[in-house]
Amino acid sequence: MNKIFNIDGKLYKYGSLLWDIIVLTLLWTITSLPVITVGAATTAVYYVTTRQLSNREGYVSKDFFRSFKENFLQATGVTILFIVVYGVIIFNIITLEGDSLFFPIQFVLLAVATSILIFVFPVLSRMRLSFRGLLGTSFSLAIRHFPTTLTCFVLLIAIALLVMWMPILFVICVGCYCWLTSLMFMRVFRKYIPEMDTDIYDEMKRNGAFDEEKSQEDS
């Protein structure tokens, strides 16, 4: 019985994980309030969850705000771009005639945009790329690893429906989604960057030591 409540026991481990998920969801909610900062907040959550899956020690709030600050400009630019893209697509779907040639194209564009969006913030949290390289790498990974893309999309819809059914689950929704999808994203990323699980990689990334061209080749 004592082993269950031990600091190395399963109860402590899962309780600690649940607390981290709640804290991450709270931090994401607060920092996403201006709306255009939702990308930076999402990137920060992924930075924390992927570090946890790499078994690296750290403080949730400290790591969150470090990533939020470092990736703020690029993540906010991506967010604004996708707000515009989705706005145009939705406007076209509403206004175009059903028999128009351009009507079905809007759903293709919607699928492409969503596929990129699923990968773009996890990629930003782990890789140092230009704006164009970030979008290109995210699209390439989304297509190459389509089962992961589809699974993440289905999981997002499922969690959204659960929150609508039971609003109290909002306190864990973002942290839970990012943690679960990070399991898949890290499996993908490790295929291209084996050293990703090390602190040395993070430090080199922060200092801009990686060649973007190499990253694009790998993707």
Buried (B, 14 or more C-beta within 10 A) or exposed (E): EEEEEEEEBEEEEEEEBEEBBBBBBBBBBEBBEEEEBBBBBBBBBBBBBBBBBBEEEBEBEEBBBBBBEBBBEBBBBBBEBBBEBBEEBEEBBEEBEEEEEEBEEBEEBBEBBBBBBBBBBBBBBBBBBEEEBBBBBBBBBBEEBEEBBEBBBEBBEEBEEBBEEEEEBBBBBBBBBBBBBBEBBBEBBEEBBEEBBEEEBBEBBEEEEBEBEEBBEEB
